[in-house]
Amino acid sequence: MNELEQAALARLRDGWISGGAVFELAPIEWKDIAAAASSDEQERRLLAIAAQALDVALRPAAPKSLKRRSPLPDLILPTLPDRLRPQLRAALKHAPDARRKALVIRLVASRGFAAHPMDWMPAASEQNLPDVYAPWIDWQASVDEERQSSHERLNAENWADYYPAARRLALAAMRRSEPAEARLLIEAKAASESADVRLPLIELIRIGLGPDDAPFLKGLANDRSSKVRESASRMLAMLGQHGEGGADAPIFELAGFIEEGKAGFIRRRTTFGPVKTKSPAQEHRRAELFELCNLFDLAARFGVAESDFLTGWQFGTDNNADILLSRMVAASGSDVAVAHMADMLIAAGGKTALFVLHLTPRLDARRQRVFIRQIIKDAQLPAVLGLAQGIEPGWLDWDDLSNGNFLAILRNSISAKEDAPHRAAEDVIDAIGYLARAPVAAKLIDEVVAAGLPSASPSLNLLRLNAALAENPPQSDR
């Protein structure tokens, strides 16, 4: 359409808007079509022709760079009912970051529902969401409209037919049932992938990790990605074997930041504790070494087993060193060492129990629940509840909240005049909104509102969503 034609149509439009007749303003070709009709019919015919010209015949062509996307895949869970969608949006809006938003989504999935795509969509890079969202993650990442995720069992021949999220999902299931076959598939295909794709594939070896995986992990010592090499080294340490640089200078340097001693008059035992650092530079270097090295090699440097090293560690003398050690254990400790440290710290109680926070992704559900209940019972400032990772949602009972001083301290924090206790209380309420069962969430709302928290407080959004979600939803018919 040229500028003259656009101007002519604009004159017709303006005439109709003002309520006048525009037959005389129409192009000659249009007049020939409408001339034989009555005046009213002339205007209707002109209007039909103009509408056809503007909306159909003369629409701008789509850019050549525009690609048609495949339809958004259906999920195996039913979509959240419309009446609950505003509460989901409110909870997501209140969540300050992607990790907290993921907790909201996990809670909804645990009750048998998926989010509506107009309320929330996962990022293409997301890897920590419920498995049900793998089709949407792959849809976000897809750029080739012809590629379809294969419905056949994943193998070397159809590897390219799977999008990354679906591939990780299939490999994870395979590692649980046929770990050797999954490892051989990863070994055959991971090397040709980019580092960003290769690392999550290698990390799947953690599922069902066993001695048979050691040769493959040792073979990654020369991988072109330092992150892959570090991951393989940590998994070897979990198996009780030396990884890359196992007896290397970093271990000796790290050992220099740790002093060995003796304690006890009757039953002498070996202790280990952090040497006091003399400068921020030393503190920074120590942190680097804890991240670089692994627990197995560190304990071997002192001639003891992992559990003996952890038993002898003097928790409480240096908070930063305790955190670094906890992270090292979570990253590279064996399952036995992780469980031993968690049980030891939970039994000790007090502030040292908080270091279990760094171990939660490696703990089984029973130990996770024991830890959370201990934190609530001791009221160790429950704000750490929101930092625990890998905890399953929707299991906390009212007895867990009322067993100790937790509720009393929460009420006092809400009624306090200072801002800091208020903010801490809101963080705790938000965390309980993820952990609690639905009836507990509803009861806690009444409790905190009675204590003085405004009923419109955004910190109640997740509790309200939790309370509204049925714990036994109807099964999807898809």
N, C-alpha and C positions, 0 to 999 in steps of 0.2 A: 504494500500500500504506500503510495507516494504522499507527499505533504498536501497536495491539492485535494486528494480524496479524503485524507484525514480531516482537513478543514471543512469540506462539504458535510461530512458526517457530524462534525462538531456543531455546525449550524442547525442541522436537523434536530440533534439532541437538545440544543438550547431552546429551539422553538417548542418542542414538546414539553419541556420542563416548565416553560412559561404559559402553557395551555393554549397556544395558538396553532393554526394550520400551517403546514410547511410544504404543501404540494408544489408550490411554485419554486421552492428552493432545491428541489430534488434534481439529480442528474437526469438528462434527457432520456437515457435508456430506461430509468426507473419509471419516468412519467408514462412511457409507452405501455408499461405493464399495468399501471393503475388508472390510466385515463378513462377507461370505459365504465368504471365503478362510480358509486355515489361518493360524495365528499368524505363522509365518515369512513367508508370502505377504502377510499384512497389512502387515508392516513394509516389505517390498519395494515394495508399492503406494504406501504413504505416502511412502517415499523418492523414488519416481519423481515423485509429485505435487509434493513439496516442491522437488525439483530443477527441475521445470518452472516452478514459481512464481518461484523465485529467479533462474534463469538465462535464462528466455525471456519468460514472461508479464509479469513485473513489473520488467523492466529499466528504469532511468531513461531518459527521453527525451533525445536529444541537444539541446544548446542551439541555439536558432535562429540564433545568430551563427556556428555551426560550418559551415565550407564544405568540400565534398568537393574534394580536389586531384586533378588528372589524374595518371596513373601517371608515374613518373620515366622520362624518355626514355632509350632505348638510345643508346649511343655507337658510333661507327664502329670503335673499337679494342676488342679483347677485354679483359676484366677481368683484372687481375693474378692469377696462379695463387695458390690458397689457401696454398701452402707459403711464398710470399714475402710474404704480407700482414703477418705479424708484424714482418718486417724493415722494411716500409714504415711501419708504425705507430711503430716505434722511431725511425726517421729523422725522421719528422714531429714526434715528441715532443721530440727533441733540438733541432730547429730553433727558434731563439729568437723569430722574428717571422714575419709573413705573407710577407715577401719571400723569406726563406730556405725556408719551406715550399713556396713556388712553385717554387724551384729543384729540390726533391726531386720534385715533380710533373712538372716539365719533363724531368728525367732519365728518369723512368719512361715518359713519352710518347715520348721519343726512341728508346726501345727497343721501341716498338710496343704498349704496354699502357696501360690506364686504371686509375685507382684504384677500389677497391670503395667504393660510397657509404657503407657503414658504417664505413669507415676514414677517409674524408675527403670533404668536400663544399665546393665553392667558394662564396664569399660572392656575394650578388646584385650587389654593386658592383665585383666583380673585373674588371679589364680587361687584365691582363698574363699570362694563362694561355694554354696551347696552344689553338688553335682548336677542338680536339675537344671541349672542355668548354663551348662556347657553349650547347648545349641545356640543360645542367644550370644554368648561370648564369641563363638565361631562366626555367627552372622555378622557381628560388629567388625570382626577382623577380615571377613571375606572381601576379596576384590575381583575374583573371577566368577562371573555369573554362571559359567558352564560347570563349575566344579560342584559336586554334590557329595555330602558326607556319606560314606559307604555304610551299608547295613550288614555287610559281611564281616566276619571275624577279622580283626586286624592282623595283617601279615606283611611280609616284605614286599609282596607284589602290589597290594592295595594301600601301602603306606601313604602315598601322595593323595589318595582319595579322601583322607581324613583331614579335617581342620585341626589345628593344634590342641584346642581344648578337648575335643572329642577323642583325639589320639591319647592325650594324657589320661583321660578317664578310662579308656580301654586298657591302656598299659597298667594303670593302677589296679584294675580288677584282675588283670592277668598276673600281676606280681603277687596277689593274694592267693590265687589258686595254682598258678604254674610259674613260680618265680624264675626258674631257669630259662623257660621259653621267652619270657618277657625280657630277661637280661640279654639273651642272644639277639633279640630284635633291636633293643636299644644299642647294643654293641655294633650291629650291622648298619644302623641308619643314623645314629646320633652324630657321627663324625662329619656327615655332609651338611648338617644344619648349622645355622649361625649360632654364636655363643649365647644369645638371648633365648633361643629355643633349646639349645643343647643342655644348658644348665638345669632347667626344670625336668628334662628327661632323665638326666643323671641322678637328680634328687629322688626320683621314683625308686631307685635301688634301696632307699631307706625302708621301704615297705617290704617286710619279710627278709630284712638283711641277714645274711648268713655267711659262713665260711666259704661257700662255693662262689660268692661274689668277689672274693679277695683278688683273684688273678686279674679280673676285669678292672677293678679299682686301681690296682698297681699299674696297670697299663696306661692309666690316665695321667701318670706322673709327667708325661711329656705333652699333655694337651696344650693347645695354643692359648687357652683361656686360663688365667690365673685363678678365677673363681671356680672353675671346674676342678682344677688341681687341688685347691683348698678343700672343696667339698669331698672329693675322693679321699683325701688324707684324713679328714674327720671321720668318714665312714669306716676307714681301715682302723682308726683308733677305737671306734666303737666295737670292732671285732677283736681288739686286743693285739693289733699288729701295727708296726711302724709304717707311717705314711711317708710322704715326700719330706725329706729333711728331718726324719725322725730323730737321728742322733746328731743333728746339725747344731751350728752355733746358736740359733735362736733359743733352743731349749736350755743350753748352758747359760745364756744371757738372762733368760727368765728366772732360772734357778738362783741367779745372783740376787734377785729381788726377794727371795724367800729364805728365811732362816730356819734351821732345824734345831730342835731343843728337846729337853726331857721334862716330864712332869710326873708327880705322884711320888710318895715316900715308900709305900709298901709295894704297889704294883707300878713299876716304872713304865712309862709309855712315851712314845716319840710324838712330838708335836711339830707343827709347821705353822709359820706365821709370816706375814709380810714385813719386809725390812722397811723402815720409815724412809720415804723418798725425801730428797734434799732440795728438789727444785721442780717447777712445773714441767720442765723438759723431761726429767726422769719419770714423772707421773705419766706423761704422754707416751713415752717409750714403753713403760710397763704395760699400759693399756694395749698398745700395738702388739706386744709379744703375747699377751694373753689371747688375743684374737687370732694371732698367727699360729700358735702352738696348740697341742691337744693334750687332754688329760692323761692319756695312757703314757705318752712319752715323758710328761712332767713327773708323774709318779715313778716311772722307771728310773728317771735321773736320780731320785732319792732312794732307789732300791726297795720300793714298797709297791703294793697293789693299789689300784684306784681307790677302793673302799677304805683301805688303811690310811691313805693320804687324806681323804675327806674326813675321816674320824679324827685325825690328828690336827686338822686345821683349826686355828684359834679364831672362831667367828667373834666379831664385836670389837676387834682391835683396830681395824681399818675398814670403814664402810665401803670405800671405793674398791678395795682389793676383794672384799667379799662379793661384791656385785660382779666384778670381772671373773672371779672363779666360778660363780653360779652360771654365768653366760658360757664359760668354757665347758662346764659339765653338760649344759643343755645342748651345746653344739657338737661335742665330740665324746662325751662319756658313754660308756656302755649302758645298756638298760639296767643292769644290776647296780651300777654306780649311781645312776639317776634316782632309782627307787631308794637306794640306801641314803642318799643325801636328803631326799624329801622326807623320809620317815624320821631321820635323825633331827632335822630342823623343826618339823611339826611337833615331835615329842618334846623338844626343848622349849617350844612356845616363845612368847615374848617377841621382841623385834627381830630376832634371828629367823623366825618363821617366815618373815616377809621375803626372804631370799628365795623361797620356794616359788615365788611369782615368776622367776625367770625359767623355771623348770616345767611350768604347766603344759607347754606344747608336747612334752615328752612323757607326761604322766598318764597312767590309765585313768578311767573315769572315777574309780573308787578313790584314788589318792587325790584327784582334783577336788572331789566333793569334801573329803576330809579337810583339805587345806582351806577351802572357802568357808566351811563351817567353823574352823578354828579362828579364822580372821574375824568372822562375825561375832563369835562368842567372846573373843578377847577385845573386840571393838578396837582393833589396831589401826588405825584409821582407814576405815573401809573404803576411802577413795581409791585405794589400790585395787579394789574389786574390778573397777573398770579397765584396769591395765592387764588383767589376766587374759592370756591368749589360749585358744584351743579348748575353751570350756564349753560344754554342751549347754543349751538354753533350757529354761522351763522346767526345773526339777526342785527348786528350793521350796521347802514347806514352812508353814507358820511357826512350827516348833523350832526350826532352825533360827528364826529371827528373834523369837522370844526367849531363847536359851542363853541368858547372860544379860549384859547391860546395853546391848545394841539399840533396842528401841528407846530406852531412856536417854541415851546419849544423842540419838537422832532427834528426839523431840526437843531436847535442850538446844541443839544446834539450830533447829528451825526457829525457836522462840528467842534466840540470842539477838542482841541489838547490833552486834558487829557483822560486817559483810563476810569476813572469811569463813566463819562457821556456816553461814547460809550457803555459800558456794560449795563448801565441802559436803553439806547435807544434800544439795541438789545432785552432785556427782554420784553420791551413794544411791540416791533414789533411782537415778538413771540406770546404774549398774544392776540394782535389784529388779528393775523392770525387765531386764534380759534374763535373769536367773530364775525368777519366781514362777511358780505354777499360776494358772489363771485366777483361781479363787484367792490365792495369797496376794496377787497384784491388786485385786479389787479391795481386799481388806486393808492393805497398806495405804491405798489412796485415802480411805476414810480416816486412818490414823494420822497421817501427816497433815491433812487438811484441818483436822481437829486441833492439831498442834500449832496451827497458825500459817501453814503454807497456803498461799492463794490458790484457789481451785483452778484458776486459769494459768498457773505456772507451766511454762514449757517443759520443765523437768518431769512433769507427770505424763507427758505424751506417750512415752514407751510403756509406762504402767497401764495407761488407759487402753492402748492397743493390745497389750498382753491380756488384760482382763476381758476384752471383747472377743478375743480369739478362742474358739472352741478347742478344747484339748483333744476331742475325738471327732474331727470333721468328717463329713461324708466323703466316701472314696470317689475319685475322678472316674468318669465313664469313658475317658479317652484311652 
